[in-house]
Amino acid sequence: MSYPGDGESFYTSNSDYSLDEIREMNNQDIGADVVEEDIAPELIERRDGWDVVYAEQKGGTDAGIDVIAKDADGNYVITEVKFTGKSSTPGKGMFDSFRGDHRQMEDEWIQDAFDDEIDEGSFDEYTEVKGAIRSNDYRKEAIVVQDASSGKSITKGLTDFGFDDVTVVRTGGVTK
C-alpha cells in the first residue's frame, strides 16, 4: 500500500497527461489511458532489475492481459491493472471478467487470454512467455490505483485469489 505525498504529481509525473486532461476523462479512460498504458508500466520499470516485456494498450473494457514483466530473478509476472475512483475496499469483485467458466487472472483465463489476444511474435520474448504460461511457471500480480480513501487495504477475497503480489496506490481524490 502506498500513499504518494503529492497525489497530483503521481499522475502527471508517471503519465503523458496533465491533471486538467485527466480530470476531463471518465474513470474508464483514466484506467485505460493513464493507469494501464502509462502508470503501471512506469511503476514496474522502477523496480530494481525489472523489465516490462509486453504492455499493449487495449482499452478499459477489454478483458486481456495488461502487462507482462520479467522480475529481477528472471521470472515472468502477469500483471492486471485496475483503476477505481470508489472508496470501497479493492477486492475480488474488481476481477469480474470471465472467459468461459474462468475468472480473470485464473491460470486458464491467462492462458486463453494470451492465446486469443497476443499475436505470435508481437514482442521479443513471446515464445518464452508462452512456455512459462503453458507450464504455470509465472507469477501473478495486481496493481490497483484507487483515487479515493478506504478503511482497509484489500479484502480477504482478493488475498485468497492467487496473486503473488498486490500493490494498491491511493491518491485521495485528485482526479475529480
C-alpha positions as semicolon CSV with decimal commas, in nm:
position;residue;x (nm);y (nm);z (nm)
1;M;0,000;0,000;0,000
2;S;0,137;0,338;-0,085
3;Y;0,012;0,690;-0,044
4;P;0,201;0,930;-0,270
5;G;0,293;1,250;-0,088
6;D;0,157;1,450;-0,379
7;G;-0,128;1,267;-0,550
8;E;-0,144;1,518;-0,832
9;S;0,218;1,474;-0,931
10;F;0,178;1,096;-0,906
11;Y;-0,047;1,114;-1,213
12;T;0,139;1,384;-1,407
13;S;0,493;1,258;-1,345
14;N;0,405;0,897;-1,434
15;S;0,195;0,965;-1,743
16;D;0,180;1,181;-2,055
17;Y;-0,130;1,367;-1,933
18;S;-0,181;1,694;-1,748
19;L;-0,404;1,698;-1,444
20;D;-0,661;1,905;-1,635
21;E;-0,670;1,643;-1,912
22;I;-0,711;1,365;-1,657
23;R;-0,993;1,546;-1,477
24;E;-1,183;1,571;-1,807
25;M;-1,171;1,190;-1,851
26;N;-1,418;0,937;-1,717
27;N;-1,290;0,663;-1,486
28;Q;-1,275;0,404;-1,766
29;D;-1,049;0,629;-1,975
30;I;-0,830;0,713;-1,675
31;G;-0,794;0,343;-1,609
32;A;-0,710;0,252;-1,969
33;D;-0,519;0,553;-2,099
34;V;-0,345;0,681;-1,787
35;V;-0,308;0,396;-1,537
36;E;-0,284;0,088;-1,762
37;E;-0,091;0,242;-2,050
38;D;0,140;0,481;-1,864
39;I;0,150;0,449;-1,486
40;A;0,162;0,070;-1,429
41;P;0,450;0,005;-1,673
42;E;0,637;0,303;-1,523
43;L;0,594;0,168;-1,168
44;I;0,713;-0,178;-1,276
45;E;1,018;-0,044;-1,463
46;R;1,126;0,143;-1,147
47;R;1,169;-0,184;-0,960
48;D;1,531;-0,286;-0,940
49;G;1,611;-0,534;-1,216
50;W;1,257;-0,548;-1,362
51;D;1,167;-0,504;-1,728
52;V;0,830;-0,474;-1,899
53;V;0,827;-0,719;-2,191
54;Y;0,465;-0,659;-2,302
55;A;0,225;-0,371;-2,241
56;E;-0,015;-0,310;-2,525
57;Q;-0,297;-0,068;-2,456
58;K;-0,626;-0,245;-2,521
59;G;-0,889;-0,013;-2,376
60;G;-1,059;-0,022;-2,040
61;T;-1,322;-0,284;-2,117
62;D;-1,109;-0,541;-2,299
63;A;-1,052;-0,845;-2,080
64;G;-0,698;-0,929;-2,178
65;I;-0,353;-0,936;-2,026
66;D;-0,246;-0,583;-1,932
67;V;0,127;-0,613;-1,861
68;I;0,386;-0,889;-1,871
69;A;0,712;-0,817;-1,692
70;K;1,029;-1,002;-1,606
71;D;1,142;-0,965;-1,245
72;A;1,499;-0,939;-1,118
73;D;1,518;-1,320;-1,085
74;G;1,410;-1,376;-1,446
75;N;1,054;-1,485;-1,360
76;Y;0,768;-1,369;-1,580
77;V;0,497;-1,175;-1,399
78;I;0,146;-1,135;-1,543
79;T;0,007;-0,807;-1,412
80;E;-0,355;-0,697;-1,406
81;V;-0,407;-0,322;-1,372
82;K;-0,717;-0,162;-1,220
83;F;-0,828;0,194;-1,151
84;T;-1,114;0,295;-0,929
85;G;-1,250;0,623;-0,803
86;K;-1,468;0,444;-0,546
87;S;-1,385;0,437;-0,177
88;S;-1,486;0,073;-0,132
89;T;-1,203;-0,162;-0,043
90;P;-1,038;-0,317;-0,352
91;G;-1,142;-0,680;-0,376
92;K;-1,223;-0,984;-0,583
93;G;-1,520;-0,807;-0,744
94;M;-1,278;-0,593;-0,944
95;F;-1,183;-0,907;-1,135
96;D;-1,529;-0,996;-1,262
97;S;-1,441;-1,067;-1,624
98;F;-1,480;-1,426;-1,737
99;R;-1,358;-1,635;-2,029
100;G;-1,588;-1,935;-2,028
101;D;-1,600;-2,056;-1,667
102;H;-1,271;-1,895;-1,571
103;R;-1,247;-1,572;-1,374
104;Q;-0,997;-1,307;-1,472
105;M;-0,642;-1,395;-1,367
106;E;-0,709;-1,764;-1,306
107;D;-0,445;-1,976;-1,483
108;E;-0,689;-2,095;-1,750
109;W;-0,806;-1,736;-1,810
110;I;-0,446;-1,620;-1,853
111;Q;-0,366;-1,899;-2,099
112;D;-0,681;-1,828;-2,300
113;A;-0,622;-1,451;-2,297
114;F;-0,262;-1,499;-2,410
115;D;-0,365;-1,730;-2,695
116;D;-0,658;-1,512;-2,809
117;E;-0,523;-1,160;-2,759
118;I;-0,149;-1,166;-2,819
119;D;-0,016;-1,237;-3,166
120;E;0,281;-1,467;-3,211
121;G;0,598;-1,264;-3,244
122;S;0,432;-0,944;-3,118
123;F;0,710;-0,896;-2,862
124;D;1,064;-1,029;-2,826
125;E;1,005;-1,285;-2,551
126;Y;0,675;-1,422;-2,688
127;T;0,794;-1,784;-2,711
128;E;0,946;-1,783;-2,362
129;V;0,636;-1,627;-2,204
130;K;0,408;-1,873;-2,386
131;G;0,616;-2,160;-2,246
132;A;0,602;-2,016;-1,894
133;I;0,224;-1,980;-1,916
134;R;0,181;-2,335;-2,052
135;S;0,387;-2,477;-1,765
136;N;0,235;-2,246;-1,499
137;D;0,584;-2,114;-1,431
138;Y;0,499;-1,747;-1,377
139;R;0,384;-1,511;-1,106
140;K;0,066;-1,301;-1,086
141;E;0,024;-0,952;-0,953
142;A;-0,237;-0,679;-0,940
143;I;-0,172;-0,307;-0,941
144;V;-0,471;-0,106;-0,822
145;V;-0,472;0,273;-0,833
146;Q;-0,751;0,399;-0,610
147;D;-0,831;0,767;-0,630
148;A;-1,026;0,768;-0,304
149;S;-0,974;0,672;0,058
150;S;-1,078;0,346;0,219
151;G;-1,052;0,195;0,564
152;K;-0,898;-0,137;0,455
153;S;-0,618;-0,209;0,213
154;I;-0,771;-0,511;0,032
155;T;-1,047;-0,760;0,102
156;K;-0,979;-1,117;0,212
157;G;-1,129;-1,238;-0,116
158;L;-0,850;-1,068;-0,308
159;T;-0,577;-1,216;-0,090
160;D;-0,724;-1,563;-0,147
161;F;-0,730;-1,504;-0,522
162;G;-0,386;-1,642;-0,604
163;F;-0,193;-1,321;-0,656
164;D;0,171;-1,329;-0,558
165;D;0,167;-0,951;-0,506
166;V;-0,100;-0,683;-0,483
167;T;0,001;-0,318;-0,496
168;V;-0,256;-0,056;-0,403
169;V;-0,176;0,310;-0,460
170;R;-0,420;0,557;-0,302
171;T;-0,420;0,912;-0,428
172;G;-0,709;1,064;-0,234
173;G;-0,949;1,203;-0,493
174;V;-0,729;1,418;-0,715
175;T;-0,881;1,312;-1,050
176;K;-1,221;1,475;-0,988
